[in-house]
Amino acid sequence: MSQAINTRFGRTIILPTPEEDAAITAAALSDPEALPLTDEEWELVRPLLRRGRPVSANPIVFTAIRLDPEILEAFKGSGRGWQTRMNAALKDWLNTHSPSDAALKSSSFSPGKYSLAWT
């Protein structure tokens, strides 16, 4: 008699009987192109098995900054990937400006003018 398992998502999985399981295993083992891995082969594969996002050679650094609401809304309103686009915009800005520019001092801020303070 087959056994059934109900998942938390409401699906029912019917498990094979021991006889069906033996027949399935025998059929799989008889296929020369689908031989199971040996314990030694699994040991070689295990270090390569990784879950999640791959490790970057240049990891992004987490930080928290304060932005004007309209700047944040404009980038977020552009859809998925807004943080990547904001990073690209800041990189582009650094191509034409230097953090040591006098305009970057916090005292140079005036209403309506956006500036960055490098302190």
N, C-alpha and C positions, 0 to 999 in steps of 0.2 A: 504494500500500500504506500502510495506517495505521500510525502509530508509537505505541507504548505507553510510558508512563512509570510506574514503580513508586515510590510515595511511601514515606517512612520509616515510615509507619503501616501498610504492607502493602496499600494500595489501589492499583489499577491505573487509570490515566487514559489513555484512548485518544484521541489527537489526530486531528483530521480531516486528510484528504489535502488537497493544495493545491486540487484541484477542489471538494471539499466546502466548504473554507474560503471559496473565491470565491463559491459559491452562497449560503452563509450570509451573507456580507458584502453581497452584492447584495440579498438579501431584507431585511436590516436597513436598508439605505440606501433601499429603496423605500417603507418605512413612514414617512409624514409625521409621525407622532406620536413617532417614536423616532430623530430625527436626531441624529447625534453632535455633541458640542460642538466649536466652533472653537477654535483656539489662543488667541484673545482671550478667549473665554468661560472657558476653563480658567484663564487668568491671573487672572480675577476670582474664581474659586472657590477657588483654592489657599490664599489666606490663611485661608479659613474651615475648611479641612481640618485637624483636630487629632485626635490620638490620646490615649487615656488619660482620666483623670478631669478634669472641667472645673476650672479655677482658681476657688477660692472667694474671695468678697469679704472674708471673715473667716477666714483660714486658721488651722488648728489648729497649735499649736506642739509640736514633739517635745520630750519631756523624759523623764528617768528618775527614778523615785521608789522608795523602799522602803516596802512595805506589809506588814502582818501577813498571814501565810499564809491565815488564815480569811477575811479581807476579800477578798483576791484570788480565792480559791476560790469565794466566794459570787457575786462578779460574773462570773467566768468560767463558773461553773456555770449561769448564767442564759442561756447560749447566745450566738449571734452578736449583735454589737452591744454587748457588755458594756462596751467602752471608752466608747462614746457614753452608755450609762446611768450609768457612773461619773462622767463629765464632768457630766451633768445633776444627779446627786446632789450633787456638789461645788458646782455653781452654786446649787442649792436651799439648801445649807447657808450659802452666803455671803449669801443673802437675809435670814437671821435672825441672822447673826453678822458681826463685823467683824474683820479681821486684826489690829487693834490691841487687841482684847479681852485683858484680863489672863489669861484662861483659856488663851490660845494660847501663852503663854510656855513654853519647853521645861521650865522648872523646875516647871510645874504637872502634869507627867506622873506618874501613879501607876498601879501595876499594875491591870489590869482597866478602866482609864479611858482612852478614846481621846482624844487631843488632837493638834492640829497645831502645829508649831513654825514660826513665820514669822521666820526669821533671815536 
